[in-house]
Amino acid sequence: MQEAIRPVLHGQKVLVVGVANDQSIAYGCAKAFQTEGAELAITWLNERARAHVEPLAREVGATITAPLDVSVPG
């Protein structure tokens, strides 16, 4: 009997930045990471982007969502 292979990223945590909409490469990556079993954290740049990113983060089951602007120290 062959043993079932678990998803390759099972138990791993992944931070995805740069999701703009459902056509962005970052969103495609997030979906692929989720399919492979990773736990996701997804960020957005500002409040304007939040309205677009939060529904996508929920769609892929992101457990952490937060704003992130790497141009601001801290």
BAFILUM-629845 format. One record per residue (C-alpha): residue number from 1; residue in one letter; x, y, z. Coordinates in steps of 0.25 Angstrom, whole numbers, padded with zeros to 4 digits, always signed. Each point is the difference from the previous one (the first is absolute). Example, Ala and Ser with C-alpha at 12.3 -4.5 7.8 and 13.67 -1.06 7.14 Angstrom:
BEGIN
<site bakol="1" fike="A" east="+0049" north="-0018" up="+0031"/>
<site bakol="2" fike="S" east="+0006" north="+0014" up="-0002"/>
This chain:
BEGIN
<site bakol="1" fike="M" east="+0000" north="+0000" up="+0000"/>
<site bakol="2" fike="Q" east="+0006" north="+0014" up="-0004"/>
<site bakol="3" fike="E" east="+0000" north="+0010" up="+0011"/>
<site bakol="4" fike="A" east="-0007" north="+0013" up="-0004"/>
<site bakol="5" fike="I" east="+0009" north="+0012" up="-0002"/>
<site bakol="6" fike="R" east="-0003" north="+0013" up="+0007"/>
<site bakol="7" fike="P" east="+0001" north="+0013" up="-0006"/>
<site bakol="8" fike="V" east="+0014" north="+0005" up="-0001"/>
<site bakol="9" fike="L" east="-0002" north="+0013" up="+0008"/>
<site bakol="10" fike="H" east="-0008" north="-0007" up="+0011"/>
<site bakol="11" fike="G" east="+0004" north="+0007" up="+0013"/>
<site bakol="12" fike="Q" east="+0008" north="+0011" up="-0006"/>
<site bakol="13" fike="K" east="-0003" north="+0015" up="+0001"/>
<site bakol="14" fike="V" east="+0000" north="+0009" up="-0012"/>
<site bakol="15" fike="L" east="-0001" north="+0016" up="+0000"/>
<site bakol="16" fike="V" east="-0006" north="+0005" up="-0013"/>
<site bakol="17" fike="V" east="+0002" north="+0015" up="-0004"/>
<site bakol="18" fike="G" east="-0004" north="+0007" up="-0012"/>
<site bakol="19" fike="V" east="-0014" north="-0005" up="-0002"/>
<site bakol="20" fike="A" east="-0008" north="+0010" up="-0008"/>
<site bakol="21" fike="N" east="-0011" north="-0007" up="-0006"/>
<site bakol="22" fike="D" east="-0005" north="-0014" up="-0004"/>
<site bakol="23" fike="Q" east="+0009" north="+0001" up="-0013"/>
<site bakol="24" fike="S" east="+0013" north="+0004" up="+0007"/>
<site bakol="25" fike="I" east="+0012" north="-0010" up="+0001"/>
<site bakol="26" fike="A" east="+0000" north="+0001" up="+0015"/>
<site bakol="27" fike="Y" east="-0014" north="-0005" up="+0001"/>
<site bakol="28" fike="G" east="+0003" north="-0012" up="-0009"/>
<site bakol="29" fike="C" east="+0012" north="-0003" up="+0008"/>
<site bakol="30" fike="A" east="-0009" north="+0001" up="+0013"/>
<site bakol="31" fike="K" east="-0010" north="-0010" up="-0006"/>
<site bakol="32" fike="A" east="+0011" north="-0010" up="-0004"/>
<site bakol="33" fike="F" east="+0006" north="+0001" up="+0014"/>
<site bakol="34" fike="Q" east="-0013" north="-0003" up="+0006"/>
<site bakol="35" fike="T" east="-0003" north="-0012" up="-0009"/>
<site bakol="36" fike="E" east="+0014" north="-0005" up="+0004"/>
<site bakol="37" fike="G" east="-0004" north="+0001" up="+0015"/>
<site bakol="38" fike="A" east="+0007" north="+0012" up="+0005"/>
<site bakol="39" fike="E" east="-0006" north="+0010" up="+0010"/>
<site bakol="40" fike="L" east="-0001" north="+0013" up="-0006"/>
<site bakol="41" fike="A" east="+0002" north="+0015" up="+0005"/>
<site bakol="42" fike="I" east="-0004" north="+0010" up="-0010"/>
<site bakol="43" fike="T" east="+0003" north="+0015" up="+0001"/>
<site bakol="44" fike="W" east="-0005" north="+0013" up="-0007"/>
<site bakol="45" fike="L" east="+0007" north="+0013" up="-0003"/>
<site bakol="46" fike="N" east="-0011" north="+0010" up="+0005"/>
<site bakol="47" fike="E" east="-0014" north="+0002" up="+0004"/>
<site bakol="48" fike="R" east="-0004" north="+0001" up="-0015"/>
<site bakol="49" fike="A" east="+0006" north="-0013" up="-0003"/>
<site bakol="50" fike="R" east="-0006" north="-0007" up="+0012"/>
<site bakol="51" fike="A" east="-0014" north="+0000" up="-0006"/>
<site bakol="52" fike="H" east="+0005" north="-0008" up="-0012"/>
<site bakol="53" fike="V" east="+0010" north="-0009" up="+0008"/>
<site bakol="54" fike="E" east="-0008" north="-0005" up="+0012"/>
<site bakol="55" fike="P" east="-0011" north="-0007" up="-0008"/>
<site bakol="56" fike="L" east="+0011" north="-0007" up="-0008"/>
<site bakol="57" fike="A" east="+0008" north="-0004" up="+0013"/>
<site bakol="58" fike="R" east="-0013" north="-0006" up="+0006"/>
<site bakol="59" fike="E" east="-0002" north="-0008" up="-0013"/>
<site bakol="60" fike="V" east="+0013" north="-0007" up="+0001"/>
<site bakol="61" fike="G" east="-0001" north="-0002" up="+0015"/>
<site bakol="62" fike="A" east="+0011" north="+0010" up="+0005"/>
<site bakol="63" fike="T" east="+0001" north="-0001" up="+0015"/>
<site bakol="64" fike="I" east="+0007" north="+0013" up="+0001"/>
<site bakol="65" fike="T" east="-0003" north="+0013" up="-0007"/>
<site bakol="66" fike="A" east="+0006" north="+0014" up="+0003"/>
<site bakol="67" fike="P" east="+0005" north="+0013" up="-0007"/>
<site bakol="68" fike="L" east="+0014" north="+0000" up="-0004"/>
<site bakol="69" fike="D" east="+0008" north="+0012" up="-0006"/>
<site bakol="70" fike="V" east="+0015" north="-0004" up="-0001"/>
<site bakol="71" fike="S" east="+0004" north="+0015" up="-0003"/>
<site bakol="72" fike="V" east="-0004" north="+0003" up="+0015"/>
<site bakol="73" fike="P" east="+0010" north="-0004" up="+0010"/>
<site bakol="74" fike="G" east="-0006" north="-0009" up="+0012"/>
